[in-house]
Amino acid sequence: RFSRSSLIPFMGDLPISRFASSRPFIISGVDFAGPFLYRSSRLRRASMEKSYLCLFICMTTRALHLEIALSLSVEGFLDAFDRFVARRGLPAEMLSDGGTNFRGTDRYLRELMDYFSADQTKSLLVHNTSHLGVKWTFNPPSSPHFGGSWEVSVRVVKDLLHKTFGGQSYTLPELTTAMTKIEGILNSRPLQPLPGSPEDLEPLTPGHFLIGQPLNALPEPDFGDIPTNRLNCWQRIRERVQHFWGRWKEEYLSGLQVRQKWDRQTPNLRPGMLVLLRDESVPPTQWPLARIREVHPGQDGIVRVATIHTRGGVYKRPTVKMLPLALSDIHT
């Protein structure tokens, strides 16, 4: 168990959504972050309420759109989805994680994970948007690499949002203002140099696809050196946004490096094979055995997802989580 390696299938071609010649957000991914607490009013004893952040990302232009959901429910998400559609247009396809890809051990994140991984929730989302012509695609559970094209950006954004706004006390309008300004920052991030004069220092940004230029905010004074207790509400929001921008530049730019893809062909798994199911939450000696019931090859014929049967039930899992017990039985 300790020495066996899981299969790493050959990386597939980029999805067609990365090359779609259409308006931004016609094919979008969605991820979730939270909770973010806000005060119900400015009164001293105002109650604290929970909100969640919906992050929509254009699969073609990498533009981001942030919306706040006020409840952990299909209705709360659909309200955020309606606002997204009203401002960015109706998407033809929505991509989402299967649920168990949410990271973190926080109780509220587990609540969020469990809710959106439920089959009933997925059915309600499909039912409430199918009449609009929106196609929903859910990635297999426990396979965040299936959403790798948007997970890289979203992971950094979520981490920085929690570091910047976690534990802070804001009213809902203040929180909305901060998130909207951060959306502008993210859509002004450089993607690549613009073709033209070598002396032109302006990079291509997601904002160019949205309004034809970067979404640069108005110049503001630097509040970073002023003690927080001396800032008013307006200044405190700007100070937090500036703090986010500083961390974003440091952590995002440091991640702009060449990443190696899975560039080697490996044999396909087949039905009936016995495998170990990798589970990072328990020691290898406790990894369960599973029997492959069905394989789900992609358009290129490579198996990256399989349906397995364990003592706990039948699940669909990525092959990178499976460790074949008899490599000699694998064939292509």
DAURCOR-V709890 format. One record per helix or strand. SS is the DSSP state (a for helix, b for strand). FROM is the first residue (numbers start at 1). LEN is the number of residues. If there is no record, write none. Layout:
BEGIN
SS FROM LEN
SS FROM LEN
END
This chain:
BEGIN
a 16 4
b 27 13
b 48 11
b 64 6
a 74 15
b 93 4
a 107 11
a 119 12
b 135 4
a 144 22
b 170 2
a 172 15
b 190 4
b 203 3
a 206 6
a 228 3
a 233 21
b 274 4
a 284 3
b 289 9
b 303 8
b 313 6
a 319 3
b 322 3
a 327 3
END
